[in-house]
Amino acid sequence: MSPREYRQRLLDSLPGLARRLQAVPAAVVAAAVAANPWFTPHYIEESLRALRPWLDPQTVRDFLEAYPDRDGPPKPISIVAAGNLPLVGFHDVLMTLLARHRAVVKYSHQDRVLMDWVRDCWLAEAPFLADFFHPVSQVKDPDYLIATGSNHTARHLRQLYQGIPVLIRHNRFSVALLTADMSEQACDGLWRDVLLYNGLGCRNVSNLLLLPGASLDPWLSRQSAYPTEWINPHYLERVLLQRARIRTLKKPGIETAWVMLSPAATFQYASMGMVYWVQVQGEAEAQVLLSAHQEHIQCVVGRDMPYGQTQMPALADFADGVDTMAWLCKI
């Protein structure tokens, strides 16, 4: 199959895949939640809502215009997928297939059910992709590697695979700017940015940067606007543990039903059930703080994107700011 024919057939498969992903069969949802109790039907629905825009053929064509055509043979790209969010590994698979490589994917055991289901849906639309999308139980002697994990895992993988090209991502956190004129709509969106997916994603807001004149009160007053049924009960158990820890240590902070807030001198890595706030005296101080942590920040809400949109990345919103497609096109 020529590169041109491959790309056209792949693009032709996307509308059908998008239609199949409109609704997850109840049995698949039940199996996914049973395999990973941190998932909920709402989280699964949200993850599918976020990725469906990536499957618009014109969106993909426009995206690909920024990259050179790759004429070489397909290479096996080993992907160690994360499982903290539903289908969080799908973007790497999509990029690999768009670059006309073979995705050799080690699913996280936490997300195997959904990833297998999406693969089955895609092969039903494009059977030829069976030669390009391979699930594996272990990564053995990879030629190229894409992986996502903790800071410790990232260091280990870099040492383990020093002799091959790797794209390895590590822990990051997201920041939201709070201003003196926050609207109710912005405050409602910020609750979504904090709470969706139990706060487990790098795109979840775990740090608030209070600009001059800003207060936490307008945001806190909108907590009840976030539907209780969207929250995972296991997450609420973690909030109770955080509350007990803060009380025991007699640390300053604010208690709410759904999250604990603590003041901080600088940004902190995410801890489930915790949000940190940093107060600055001026825009210059805020910029210095953001610049000092730019290697650890995934996105800044209120600057990089609107409130409520952290978990709706565009096709070209790459994790860790590393252009996956450009990396794949060089292989």
C-alpha positions as CSV (number, residue, x, y, z in Angstrom):
1,M,0.0,0.0,0.0
2,S,1.4,3.4,-1.0
3,P,1.8,6.2,1.6
4,R,-1.0,8.1,-0.2
5,E,-3.4,5.2,-0.3
6,Y,-2.7,4.5,3.4
7,R,-3.4,8.0,4.5
8,Q,-6.6,8.2,2.5
9,R,-7.9,4.9,3.8
10,L,-7.0,6.1,7.4
11,L,-8.8,9.4,6.9
12,D,-11.8,7.6,5.4
13,S,-12.1,5.4,8.5
14,L,-12.3,8.3,11.0
15,P,-16.0,9.3,10.5
16,G,-17.1,5.7,11.1
17,L,-14.9,5.4,14.1
18,A,-16.4,8.7,15.5
19,R,-19.9,7.3,15.1
20,R,-19.0,4.1,16.8
21,L,-17.6,6.0,19.7
22,Q,-20.8,8.0,20.2
23,A,-22.0,5.5,22.8
24,V,-20.1,2.9,24.8
25,P,-22.0,-0.4,25.3
26,A,-23.2,-0.8,28.9
27,A,-21.2,-4.1,29.2
28,V,-18.0,-2.3,28.1
29,V,-18.6,0.5,30.7
30,A,-19.2,-2.0,33.4
31,A,-16.1,-4.0,32.6
32,A,-14.0,-0.8,32.4
33,V,-15.2,0.4,35.8
34,A,-14.7,-3.1,37.3
35,A,-11.1,-3.1,36.0
36,N,-10.5,0.4,37.3
37,P,-12.7,1.7,40.2
38,W,-11.3,5.2,39.6
39,F,-13.2,5.3,36.4
40,T,-16.9,6.2,36.3
41,P,-19.5,6.2,33.4
42,H,-19.3,10.0,33.4
43,Y,-15.5,10.0,33.1
44,I,-15.7,7.6,30.2
45,E,-18.3,9.7,28.5
46,E,-16.1,12.8,29.0
47,S,-13.0,11.2,27.6
48,L,-14.9,10.1,24.4
49,R,-16.4,13.6,24.1
50,A,-12.8,15.0,24.2
51,L,-11.3,12.8,21.6
52,R,-14.1,12.7,19.0
53,P,-13.1,16.1,17.5
54,W,-9.7,14.6,16.7
55,L,-11.5,12.2,14.3
56,D,-12.8,14.8,11.9
57,P,-11.0,14.2,8.6
58,Q,-10.7,17.9,7.7
59,T,-9.2,18.6,11.2
60,V,-6.7,15.9,10.6
61,R,-5.8,17.2,7.1
62,D,-5.2,20.7,8.5
63,F,-3.1,19.2,11.3
64,L,-1.0,17.2,8.9
65,E,-0.2,20.2,6.7
66,A,2.4,21.3,9.3
67,Y,4.4,18.1,8.9
68,P,6.4,16.7,6.0
69,D,5.3,13.6,4.2
70,R,7.2,10.5,5.5
71,D,8.1,8.2,2.6
72,G,10.1,5.5,4.5
73,P,8.7,2.2,5.6
74,P,6.6,1.9,8.8
75,K,8.7,1.5,12.0
76,P,7.5,-0.3,15.2
77,I,6.8,2.4,17.8
78,S,6.5,0.9,21.3
79,I,3.9,2.8,23.4
80,V,3.7,2.3,27.1
81,A,0.2,3.8,27.7
82,A,-0.8,5.4,31.0
83,G,-4.1,4.4,32.6
84,N,-4.9,7.2,35.0
85,L,-7.6,8.6,32.7
86,P,-9.9,6.8,30.3
87,L,-8.3,6.3,26.9
88,V,-5.4,8.6,27.8
89,G,-3.1,6.6,25.6
90,F,-5.2,7.0,22.5
91,H,-3.5,10.2,21.3
92,D,-0.2,8.5,21.0
93,V,-1.7,5.7,19.0
94,L,-3.4,8.2,16.7
95,M,-0.2,10.1,16.1
96,T,1.7,7.0,15.4
97,L,-0.8,5.8,12.9
98,L,-1.1,9.2,11.2
99,A,2.7,9.1,10.8
100,R,2.3,5.7,9.1
101,H,4.2,3.7,11.8
102,R,3.1,0.6,13.6
103,A,1.8,1.2,17.1
104,V,3.0,-1.6,19.4
105,V,1.0,-0.7,22.5
106,K,1.4,-2.0,26.1
107,Y,-1.9,-1.0,27.6
108,S,-2.1,-0.1,31.3
109,H,-4.1,-2.8,33.1
110,Q,-6.3,0.1,34.3
111,D,-7.4,1.0,30.8
112,R,-7.2,-2.2,28.8
113,V,-10.9,-2.6,28.4
114,L,-11.5,0.7,26.8
115,M,-8.4,0.6,24.6
116,D,-9.3,-2.8,23.3
117,W,-12.9,-1.7,22.6
118,V,-11.7,1.4,20.6
119,R,-9.3,-0.8,18.7
120,D,-12.1,-3.2,17.8
121,C,-14.3,-0.3,16.7
122,W,-11.5,1.0,14.5
123,L,-10.7,-2.4,12.9
124,A,-14.4,-2.8,12.1
125,E,-14.0,0.4,10.0
126,A,-10.5,-0.2,8.7
127,P,-9.4,-3.9,8.9
128,F,-6.1,-3.0,7.3
129,L,-5.1,-1.4,10.6
130,A,-4.7,-4.8,12.2
131,D,-1.2,-4.7,10.7
132,F,-0.5,-1.3,12.3
133,F,-2.1,-1.4,15.8
134,H,-0.8,-4.2,17.9
135,P,-1.5,-4.7,21.6
136,V,1.3,-6.5,23.5
137,S,1.6,-7.7,27.1
138,Q,5.3,-6.5,27.4
139,V,7.7,-4.2,25.7
140,K,10.7,-6.2,24.6
141,D,13.7,-4.8,22.9
142,P,11.9,-1.8,21.4
143,D,13.4,0.2,18.5
144,Y,11.6,3.4,19.5
145,L,9.6,4.1,22.7
146,I,6.9,6.5,23.8
147,A,6.1,6.3,27.5
148,T,4.2,8.3,30.1
149,G,4.7,7.9,33.9
150,S,5.8,9.4,37.1
151,N,9.1,11.2,37.5
152,H,10.7,8.1,39.0
153,T,9.4,5.9,36.1
154,A,10.7,8.5,33.5
155,R,14.2,8.4,35.0
156,H,14.1,4.6,35.1
157,L,13.0,4.3,31.5
158,R,15.6,6.8,30.2
159,Q,18.4,4.7,31.9
160,L,16.9,1.4,30.7
161,Y,16.6,2.5,27.0
162,Q,19.6,4.8,26.6
163,G,20.5,3.4,23.2
164,I,17.2,4.0,21.4
165,P,15.2,7.1,20.5
166,V,12.7,7.7,23.3
167,L,9.9,10.2,24.0
168,I,9.3,9.9,27.8
169,R,6.9,12.2,29.7
170,H,6.9,12.7,33.4
171,N,4.7,14.3,36.2
172,R,3.3,17.8,35.5
173,F,0.6,19.9,37.1
174,S,-1.7,22.6,35.8
175,V,-2.3,26.1,37.2
176,A,-5.4,28.4,37.0
177,L,-5.2,32.2,37.2
178,L,-7.8,33.7,39.6
179,T,-8.6,37.3,38.8
180,A,-10.6,40.0,40.6
181,D,-13.4,39.8,38.1
182,M,-14.0,36.0,37.8
183,S,-17.5,35.3,36.3
184,E,-19.7,32.5,37.5
185,Q,-19.2,30.7,34.3
186,A,-15.4,30.8,34.8
187,C,-15.8,29.6,38.4
188,D,-18.0,26.7,37.3
189,G,-15.5,25.7,34.7
190,L,-12.7,25.8,37.2
191,W,-14.5,23.3,39.4
192,R,-14.6,21.0,36.4
193,D,-10.8,21.6,35.8
194,V,-10.1,20.6,39.4
195,L,-12.5,17.7,39.9
196,L,-12.8,15.8,36.6
197,Y,-11.1,12.4,36.6
198,N,-10.5,12.7,40.3
199,G,-7.8,15.3,39.7
200,L,-5.5,12.5,38.5
201,G,-4.5,14.1,35.1
202,C,-1.6,16.5,34.5
203,R,-4.2,18.8,32.9
204,N,-6.2,18.9,36.1
205,V,-5.8,22.1,38.0
206,S,-4.0,21.6,41.3
207,N,-2.6,25.1,41.8
208,L,-4.4,28.4,41.9
209,L,-2.5,31.6,41.3
210,L,-4.3,34.5,42.9
211,L,-3.6,37.7,41.0
212,P,-4.0,41.1,42.7
213,G,-7.5,41.7,43.9
214,A,-8.5,38.1,43.5
215,S,-10.2,36.0,46.2
216,L,-11.1,32.3,46.5
217,D,-14.6,33.2,47.7
218,P,-16.3,33.6,44.3
219,W,-15.0,30.2,43.2
220,L,-15.8,28.5,46.5
221,S,-19.3,29.8,46.4
222,R,-20.0,28.0,43.1
223,Q,-19.1,24.5,44.4
224,S,-22.7,23.4,44.5
225,A,-23.0,24.0,40.8
226,Y,-20.9,21.0,40.1
227,P,-23.2,17.9,40.1
228,T,-22.5,15.5,43.0
229,E,-23.2,12.5,40.8
230,W,-20.1,13.3,38.7
231,I,-17.8,12.7,41.6
232,N,-16.2,9.3,42.3
233,P,-16.9,8.1,45.9
234,H,-13.4,6.7,46.1
235,Y,-12.1,10.3,45.5
236,L,-14.3,11.6,48.4
237,E,-12.6,9.0,50.7
238,R,-9.2,10.6,49.7
239,V,-10.6,14.0,50.6
240,L,-11.6,12.8,54.0
241,L,-8.0,11.5,54.5
242,Q,-6.6,14.8,53.4
243,R,-8.9,16.6,55.9
244,A,-7.8,14.3,58.7
245,R,-4.1,14.9,57.9
246,I,-4.4,18.6,57.8
247,R,-6.2,18.7,61.1
248,T,-3.7,16.4,62.7
249,L,-0.8,18.5,61.5
250,K,-2.7,21.7,62.4
251,K,-1.8,23.1,59.0
252,P,-3.6,26.2,57.7
253,G,-6.1,25.7,55.0
254,I,-9.7,25.7,53.9
255,E,-12.0,22.7,54.1
256,T,-14.7,22.0,51.5
257,A,-16.7,18.9,50.9
258,W,-14.9,18.0,47.7
259,V,-11.4,19.4,48.0
260,M,-9.0,20.7,50.6
261,L,-7.2,23.9,50.0
262,S,-3.8,24.9,51.4
263,P,-1.8,28.1,51.0
264,A,1.7,27.7,49.5
265,A,4.7,29.9,48.8
266,T,5.1,28.3,45.4
267,F,3.5,25.7,43.1
268,Q,3.2,22.1,44.3
269,Y,2.8,18.7,42.5
270,A,-0.7,17.4,42.7
271,S,-1.9,15.4,45.6
272,M,-5.4,13.9,45.2
273,G,-8.0,15.9,47.1
274,M,-5.7,18.9,47.6
275,V,-5.5,22.2,45.8
276,Y,-2.8,24.8,46.6
277,W,-3.1,28.5,46.3
278,V,-0.4,31.1,45.8
279,Q,-1.0,34.8,46.3
280,V,1.1,37.3,44.3
281,Q,1.3,41.0,44.6
282,G,1.5,41.8,40.9
283,E,1.6,40.6,37.3
284,A,5.4,40.6,37.2
285,E,5.6,38.3,40.2
286,A,3.1,36.0,38.7
287,Q,5.1,35.8,35.4
288,V,8.4,35.1,37.3
289,L,6.7,32.3,39.2
290,L,5.2,30.8,36.0
291,S,8.5,31.1,34.1
292,A,10.4,29.4,37.0
293,H,8.1,26.3,36.8
294,Q,7.4,26.2,33.1
295,E,9.1,22.8,32.8
296,H,6.6,21.3,35.3
297,I,3.4,23.1,34.2
298,Q,1.1,21.3,31.7
299,C,-1.2,24.3,31.1
300,V,-2.2,27.6,32.6
301,V,-6.0,28.1,32.7
302,G,-7.0,31.7,32.0
303,R,-4.0,32.1,29.8
304,D,-3.5,29.0,27.6
305,M,-7.1,28.0,27.6
306,P,-10.6,29.0,28.9
307,Y,-11.8,27.8,32.3
308,G,-13.4,24.4,32.1
309,Q,-11.5,23.2,29.0
310,T,-8.3,21.6,30.4
311,Q,-9.5,18.1,29.6
312,M,-10.6,19.1,26.0
313,P,-7.2,19.4,24.3
314,A,-7.0,20.0,20.6
315,L,-5.3,17.6,18.3
316,A,-2.1,19.6,18.5
317,D,-2.1,20.2,22.3
318,F,0.8,17.8,23.0
319,A,1.6,16.4,26.5
320,D,4.6,18.1,28.1
321,G,4.7,20.5,25.1
322,V,6.6,17.9,23.1
323,D,5.4,17.6,19.5
324,T,4.8,13.9,19.2
325,M,4.1,14.1,15.5
326,A,7.3,15.9,14.7
327,W,9.3,13.3,16.6
328,L,7.5,10.5,14.7
329,C,8.1,12.1,11.4
330,K,11.9,12.1,11.9
331,I,12.0,8.4,12.4
